[in-house]
Amino acid sequence: MARSINQAASVQEHVNASESMTSKMKKLLIIIAFCSAIIPGASALDTAKIDNITGLKGKLNEKEGVYRIGFSRSDVAVAVDGSTMPPFMGLGTWAAFIQGVHTEAMVMGDTVLFEDEVNPVMSAAFDSGLGVTALHNHFFFDHPKVYFMHIEGEGTVEQLAGAVRKIYDKTKEIRAANPQPKDSFGGTALPEKNSISADPLNKIFGMTGETNNGMVKFAIGHPATMHGVKIDNAMGVNTWMAFAGSDDNAMVDGDFAVTEDELQSALKAIRVGGINIVAIHSHMTDERPRILFFHYWGRGPAKKLAEAIQGALLASGLSGASTSAAK
């Protein structure tokens, strides 16, 4: 009798252990399914749709879950330091798609552009819902000058592939109209003597600019810390704008200091105002918050240029930043 009871207890323990193991396996499967749903690249993208929309045949990296399309800029001959640059050596445009966490997909990419393509293509990116995260060069003594514009975006595969197609088409449209890149924005030459009126610009920016031989310059600091030290306007963490020429025929150039959250708003507002972006990059490391800088250049009436820049300051929330100029 005791033996039967022991056997029964042993059987029950086995059943309990099995049920416990089954429960653990179920939980494990649920966790695996959950992770598959949230980890980027864990499930397949609609690669056929990407190919169809972009008109390019991509390649899947199964290990990372990334589908990448691209092509080389072989339509314009480029020389670097006097030697022809084979497209294989770094003239490749590409866009990489991966499954998103908060959206169906995410895209990142690098676009090879010539000087007269940069700003029209950047505006096309913004109009299509993409963000622009960097603009810089890779070479010295390159003819024509080559720039690299980095893009990013989140959304559906259809939205992102369509946006990428639009920026590539914009490049083709520019080159179809002018096979060789332009070496100037065009427009009338600036007057030999600068004569910018400071008062109208002071009113627009709400501060008094620095004047020098008919030119006017403003600087607005963006407080941050670096290695535990407070840094601001005088240390170069600033947005500045300098005006030359005449009131009706002026040039403006400058630099915007923005956080990552402010970058896209400021870039879009500057482009809407008709001002050209010429670089987007960092100036420092280990700063808090992270500060990015974009350089710009524009032509037109001084007041109109100032209003475009002030619009970007307001759009990015920088109008209340610190300033070295007297209010």
Buried (B, 14 or more C-beta within 10 A) or exposed (E): EEEEEEEEEEEEEEEEEEEEEEEEEEEEEEEEEEEEEEEBBEEEBBBEBBBEBBEBEBEBEEEEBBBBBBBBBEEBEBEBEEEEBEBEEBBBBBBBBBBBEEBBBBBBBBBBBBBBBBBBBBBBBBBBBBBBBBBEEEBEEBBBBBBBBBBBBBBBBBBBBBBBBBBBBBBEEBBEEEEEBEEEEEEEEBBEEBBBBBEBBBEBBBBBBBBEEBBBBBBBBBEBBBEEEEBBBEEBBBBBBBBBBBBEBBBBBBBBBBBEEBBBBBBBBBBBBBBBBBBBEEEBEEBEEBBBBBBBBBBBBBBBBBBBBBBBBBBBBBBEBEBBBEE
